[in-house]
Amino acid sequence: MFYTSERDKLRQFYVDTWHKARHGLPLDAMETMVARVIELHPEYHAMLSNQKHLGNEYKPEDGQTNPFLHMGMHLGLQEQVSMNRPIGIQAVYQQLGARLRDVHATEHAMMDCLAESLWVAQRDQIEPDEAAYLRCLQNLLIL
């Protein structure tokens, strides 16, 4: 894979952060955000405690979810909401959150739109279309 060393560094960061969080060690701001996302995903706790899983390939065509990509999408969405970019995402987050009454479920619903936007951009080799992404997010409020 073309990203192996950077991928492995990022995965190690998740493992190290989870270790620090479990043992009550001090966390910096980014580690705190990552630890909160990990806490929401108990299905990943054992994997993050076992170094042998760091090199795993996760293939959607085999029905596998990449836990690192999944948690990274949570973090990316949280950053978008904090910066309100695209403009309007904070309002969608607040309104959908009020309806679902579950931050994790809110983020998962919104992450479907994020994943679609990134997939289209990658497929077409273009920048993500913020307007289409925001429309997808706003459509979540109509359902």
Disulfide bonds with the S-S distance in Angstrom:
Cys113-Cys136 2.18
